[in-house]
Amino acid sequence: MTKRSTSTEAAPRPVASYSQAVRKGNILQVAGQVGIDPASGGVVAGGVAEQTRQVFANIQAVLEASGAGLDDVVMMRAYLTDTAHFAEFNTVYNELVREPFPARTTVYVGLPQGLLVEIDALAVLDA
């Protein structure tokens, strides 16, 4: 099986040595996406809700560039900077993700200045 990477201008460019997504066989791993608008290169204005919406736009762009969609995602890992953001994050998450929901882990971490949420996704595609 060949390992292939995905790159799209519709999501922020990686800031280090990693791919936006990598596929091997029918498994696709989308790298952690943050609330950066790929057009401006800046963090979107607002709080955790606005950043979460941008994160999902970035994830969807990478999934689409890889021939996948949110319905192919089986696991998401969400990283929040503040436990107080969970309810607002979860409200937006529930607006954007349909049942059957992917498995999900949510942890609290330090992110670069101004970033409030990061999410990575694991998708399984049809052959």
PESUL-V451925 format. One record per helix or strand of 3 or more residues. SS is the DSSP state (2 for helix, 1 for strand). FROM is the first residue (numbers start at 0). TO is the last residue. If there is no record, write none. Layout:
ss=SS from=FROM to=TO
ss=SS from=FROM to=TO
This chain:
ss=1 from=2 to=5
ss=1 from=20 to=23
ss=1 from=26 to=33
ss=2 from=47 to=64
ss=2 from=69 to=71
ss=1 from=72 to=79
ss=2 from=82 to=95
ss=1 from=102 to=107
ss=1 from=116 to=123
